[in-house]
């Protein structure tokens, strides 16, 4: 009598690629949010509306004699 064994080999290497792809998409979305809308977004306001009026004398004062 002969025993027959059936061996099924399943290749599961594709799952790691899917997981890495999903992680890469999550990281890209997080970085995009950080630099576009989050605390990393540059919100610089370069409107220098400071108005300083300085009156300078037109001629130097005469030296005392």
Secondary structure, DSSP 4 states (H G I P E B T S, - for coil): ------------THHHHHHHHHHHHHHHHHHHHHHHTSTTS-------------PPPSSPPPPP-
